[in-house]
Amino acid sequence: MWLPRSGAIRWSVRTEGRRRDREIDAWIEFEGRTWTTPHDPITALSMLRPDLYTVEPGHVTVEDDGLTVFHADPSGPVRLVTDADLPAVAEEIVARIVRAGTGA
């Protein structure tokens, strides 16, 4: 998922929204791109809005060479995200940053 620069974040009136906007812009500039992949917010949102994701239960093993392998198992404790409503995820991330910036 790519999250483009967002005017909505930039125009948040409180400090937190402006701070996040500067952090996002700094990273985008450092990478030399016009977008970023917000890994941590995507992960956090999967716990806050599970309705936006499709998951498969299973368990993970670590092989001798350090490779981690997912094994599908209906009774497994791990949930692997296999699909997501990416436009809705991006919209929700931006909306939450804007709300944090406006105090709403």
Buried (B, 14 or more C-beta within 10 A) or exposed (E): BEBEEBEBBBEBEBEBBBBBBEEBBEEBEEEEEEEBEBEEBBEEBBEEBEEBBEBBEBBEEEEEEEEEEBEEEEEBEBBBBEEBBEEBBBBBBBBBBBBBBEEE
